[in-house]
Amino acid sequence: MEVVPAKLTEKLIQEADEIVKEGWYASKSELIRDAVRDLIRKVKAQRLEAAIKEDVTWGLHGKEDR
């Protein structure tokens, strides 16, 4: 596994520590990995949605609207 340094605000660190303390995650590293995976899934879904909308628009109106 690669280490990726990141700077977080004190507020984010406190909130992450609280979530870990409550037992939602075993560590801050696990929490951050899950957050990054979630963000990647969201971005991929948004890209797919945009591509589908573009295809539908092209299908309805042809090339000139691209």
DRENDO-1510 file (C-alpha; in Angstrom, 1 decimal, always signed):
<recs>
REC; n; res; u; v; w
REC; 1; MET; +0.0; +0.0; +0.0 .
REC; 2; GLU; +1.3; +3.5; -0.9 .
REC; 3; VAL; +1.4; +6.2; +1.7 .
REC; 4; VAL; -0.1; +9.5; +0.5 .
REC; 5; PRO; +0.5; +12.5; +2.7 .
REC; 6; ALA; -2.4; +14.8; +3.1 .
REC; 7; LYS; -3.0; +18.0; +5.1 .
REC; 8; LEU; -6.3; +18.1; +7.0 .
REC; 9; THR; -7.8; +20.9; +9.1 .
REC; 10; GLU; -7.9; +20.4; +12.8 .
REC; 11; LYS; -11.8; +20.2; +12.6 .
REC; 12; LEU; -11.6; +17.4; +10.1 .
REC; 13; ILE; -9.1; +15.5; +12.2 .
REC; 14; GLN; -11.3; +16.0; +15.3 .
REC; 15; GLU; -14.4; +14.7; +13.5 .
REC; 16; ALA; -12.5; +11.8; +12.0 .
REC; 17; ASP; -11.2; +10.9; +15.5 .
REC; 18; GLU; -14.7; +11.0; +16.9 .
REC; 19; ILE; -16.0; +8.7; +14.2 .
REC; 20; VAL; -13.2; +6.2; +14.9 .
REC; 21; LYS; -13.8; +6.6; +18.7 .
REC; 22; GLU; -17.5; +5.8; +18.2 .
REC; 23; GLY; -16.4; +2.5; +16.4 .
REC; 24; TRP; -17.5; +3.3; +12.9 .
REC; 25; TYR; -14.0; +2.7; +11.6 .
REC; 26; ALA; -11.0; +0.9; +13.1 .
REC; 27; SER; -8.6; +3.8; +12.2 .
REC; 28; LYS; -8.4; +7.2; +10.5 .
REC; 29; SER; -6.6; +5.4; +7.6 .
REC; 30; GLU; -9.6; +3.1; +7.1 .
REC; 31; LEU; -12.0; +6.1; +7.3 .
REC; 32; ILE; -10.0; +8.1; +4.7 .
REC; 33; ARG; -9.7; +5.1; +2.3 .
REC; 34; ASP; -13.4; +4.6; +2.5 .
REC; 35; ALA; -14.0; +8.3; +1.9 .
REC; 36; VAL; -11.8; +8.3; -1.2 .
REC; 37; ARG; -13.5; +5.1; -2.5 .
REC; 38; ASP; -16.9; +6.8; -2.0 .
REC; 39; LEU; -15.7; +9.9; -3.8 .
REC; 40; ILE; -14.3; +7.9; -6.7 .
REC; 41; ARG; -17.6; +6.0; -7.1 .
REC; 42; LYS; -19.5; +9.4; -7.1 .
REC; 43; VAL; -17.3; +10.9; -9.7 .
REC; 44; LYS; -17.5; +7.9; -11.9 .
REC; 45; ALA; -21.3; +7.9; -11.6 .
REC; 46; GLN; -21.4; +11.6; -12.5 .
REC; 47; ARG; -19.2; +11.0; -15.6 .
REC; 48; LEU; -21.4; +8.1; -16.7 .
REC; 49; GLU; -24.6; +10.2; -16.2 .
REC; 50; ALA; -23.1; +13.1; -18.2 .
REC; 51; ALA; -22.1; +10.7; -21.0 .
REC; 52; ILE; -25.6; +9.2; -21.1 .
REC; 53; LYS; -27.2; +12.6; -21.2 .
REC; 54; GLU; -24.9; +13.6; -24.0 .
REC; 55; ASP; -25.8; +10.5; -26.0 .
REC; 56; VAL; -29.5; +11.0; -25.4 .
REC; 57; THR; -29.2; +14.6; -26.6 .
REC; 58; TRP; -27.3; +13.6; -29.6 .
REC; 59; GLY; -29.9; +10.9; -30.3 .
REC; 60; LEU; -32.7; +13.3; -30.1 .
REC; 61; HIS; -31.2; +16.3; -31.9 .
REC; 62; GLY; -28.2; +15.1; -33.9 .
REC; 63; LYS; -24.7; +16.2; -34.1 .
REC; 64; GLU; -25.2; +19.9; -34.2 .
REC; 65; ASP; -26.2; +20.1; -30.5 .
REC; 66; ARG; -22.9; +18.5; -29.3 .
</recs>
